[in-house]
Amino acid sequence: MRSLKHTTVLFVTSRTGPTLSRVERRWLPVMRALVAEQATVLLVAAPNGPLVAPARQAGVTIAPYRVDRFNVWITRNRLRAYLKRYEPAIAFASGYHADIPLRLAARDLPVTVATSTYCGGWPYRGLGVLTTRGRQRLERRTRSRVDAFVVDNAVLAETLTADGVPLHKVHVVPPGVDVGDVSRASAVVLDLPGERPLIGYAGALERSRGLGTLAAAAPLIKERHPQVRVIVSGEGPARLGLLPASLDGRIELLGRAESVPALLSALDVCVFPTSESGIPTSLLEAAALGRPIVASDTLGMREVFAEGSEIVLVPQGNAEALAEAVSDLLDDPGRAAALGAAARSRVLDDYAEPDLVRRWVTLLRSLSA
């Protein structure tokens, strides 16, 4: 087995906060494993980025740089200087603002370039039609410089190959979660006064999480269960759009939770009405805690969980179906408990952090060969 000792691996992220992105959460345990193998691990990130402190604690060398989101070429020049200085064997990027400049910076340099992506983050999109077209055109023009596309499900792998990415460059590394950390974090005592039952969501308030569907479903759930409390906890750009539902009492909009696992653990039903494909980290955390889950039937979800026996899936954006599924679980606590137990078993068997790290390290060994 090829050793990664003395191999230099560079990670580049444009995330500034306040929370780790889906990809960063999966990078962190891999960084720890690389340091344990005596590899040299470098992280290019904004000085106050959410990955900096835990990465530094893990033994990662930080190269502080806030990616210029408005000028690809400025970032390209800075990253090229880093590549020449540190001479990494492998360079990873996540997100358009880091990925495209890294591809440009690595031109004619002896480094394996890899990009980590997920369904909701690909293809790259901008704020409007013109910027979206521009980003996707630049992505295709620079695609040949990428040696490995790392995705978390087979559906996205098929999408990439259908778009022209060579099959041998696409690597599927399923998601994972640190079950021990989640269990310890769930022990935090939260102040959630009021009646039960509790249903809802905790995690990043991204627009792709489809929380407007939960707000629309809340009155329908309360028709069958008048005492139910619908809780949404977190921070992010979707918070503003949820304010009307909070003001009229459809949902209780909390701020950032002291512990997302603790809040998920307090919910009788965890709801993930996502409007994008892929598996949110907080959904994996809910499953690791044995909580019953209702989620959108998006691409990739059925790869991870069995519908009906481990998770309940409903059509994306369908508030009526979401309300019915949640209400049915509240009516049948035994089925809800069985779903939660089965989802936890699935995570323990296939998606615990050691599995994630093993898959990533195997990939890195092959890329460094």
Steps between C-alpha positions, in 0.01 A plus 500: 500500500644835394592726791405866510795582727673820384228554235382861485126554456351847453135588571344826379168637623324830446261452793491787749236381742346481741477121469690227319375411155395145417830435325709657780334275757618202297846643444579550869526134611695427181748774593543341843566163341757647262683672786500168687670341197764775515383669182541875471155657488442860395179701505445819303208676669378837617666586835164490679355209299317233703744226396814682616486440876413126493749440217780675688416297810531185288854594397423656163715792378283801418574725203266792574343651190149629442406388150412795278143425393497774236826432318590144401842606377612660826417180683662296224827688541502455878424128475768452235751656739391253770528205259852600402604561860363183661506265197206285613442161343123551518293819517131495593248778455135545589262754353520714187708781652775257602464233235532701178803707616675180615451341160647809333785522750599136453548526124836346399585417864562141623207477741192278505196729506179377661167665565248397765140565411146394581168507315385840624838655425517384139473621232629836617237771520518876533254762618335527159480347156808679366731419792376141503578460131840662549593273788391185320686601184819561698453170683490310171799690359717410802361150559788323325740614778305309764637153566230386743140598570404377846123464549289351778249296300465299180225723362733799484772278353262404219406865448865601468582227251190584298630858482828383354724435800708185431382208709849424636517847654182462707539351849202429726578540871175460701440741790576427862453638850687468829245306704697548823519877461131514413406297807714718729361821346144375545553494878497881518197611700281742303235732636193405295205583726150417388287206403587201284503369236786680326573470130732702281845564363843603630801588287607758246216721376588472133238565235564153365366346822142566384383627838221700338331164438520423871345839580218428255447154650490624861130608506399164347696312765340709775152417371561137600728576794402838653769476770790446263786751493680552170858611566761628256846570640809637329650792313534576132355687202162322516424647842350820359251308288382307808423810706134530384433139605661576836300817554164335426576203723536224241856426616726591790813649346790454738850631454811293460479197728769452763504141379324386182508132610345594836213678327451218249495254789218699662275477193234233471529518120789659310399662172730562201290636210809566286466640151843373388643153462750349740509434873528792747737432789231579755278231344777245557532630856126452558526144369804431721289609797222258406246769426211435255552704183272636229690637201458599137541220250795663326769335290746301708279465808397143417866405461554562870169405666226250418170682451226377728719296733777748593361836390177648362540678167245738350486686166719810498309822573173320587380652829191277517701180466754626754227583751335161455828311546593691816149466644495125431825457696364704789195273499714186504791539748592133462560534127687826557732332751560206264589736215745686721665181621536368144649830377752496785601145414553602139730786603696277739543233235582713195538871574697539822808722486754214486337383175519852358867539594593157366339577165667840475844373598472219245416759235788725601745210480384423149522867396853532639623188319 
